[in-house]
Amino acid sequence: MKHLLVGGIIFLILVMVPTKAMATSWAYPFVVWDNNLYVVTDEVVTDVGDRIGQVTRYSDMEQYGGNFSNVYKKGTNYYAIEGVSTDQAIAVKDQNGTYVKANWEKEYNYGFALPVGWISLIAILLVIGMVFAYWIRKTSFR
């Protein structure tokens, strides 16, 4: 009975904890630089400034941290655009040597974090499970 209870609690926790979704297609081509996501456009940039970074990880299947892209290979360089804040846009040097504009979309947060509500629910279920297990143990020895 004890093993069944423990197994049930573990099952409930696994069912309730959200898992990371895997994607094989993306809504748009993007690059991530300095914890910001930029949507890549077809607009060619001619006023290229200083190099500011590069793609450190590429994948068309999963999300990653760092300077990540779903279209450009590792080593692809990012550049500032003369007269444009990097809060608005950056330039990406594509495989043909052309600089294309990537517009700022949003802050990019990568990583697994449980919302406070989930943590509270898991804690409550664990306490209920422990009380139930204690009650079963106490009543089974009489």
Number of C-alpha atoms within 10 A of each C-alpha: 9 12 9 9 15 15 12 13 18 13 11 14 17 11 10 12 12 12 9 10 7 9 10 8 11 12 6 11 16 21 26 27 24 13 15 17 22 27 18 22 15 9 11 14 17 13 12 20 15 11 15 14 16 23 22 19 20 20 15 14 12 14 18 17 15 18 21 24 27 21 18 23 17 15 13 19 18 27 21 20 22 15 9 13 11 20 12 12 20 29 31 29 20 15 10 6 8 13 23 21 25 26 19 21 16 13 13 15 12 11 10 9 9 11 8 9 9 15 13 12 13 17 13 12 15 17 12 13 16 15 12 14 16 13 11 14 13 10 8 8 6 5
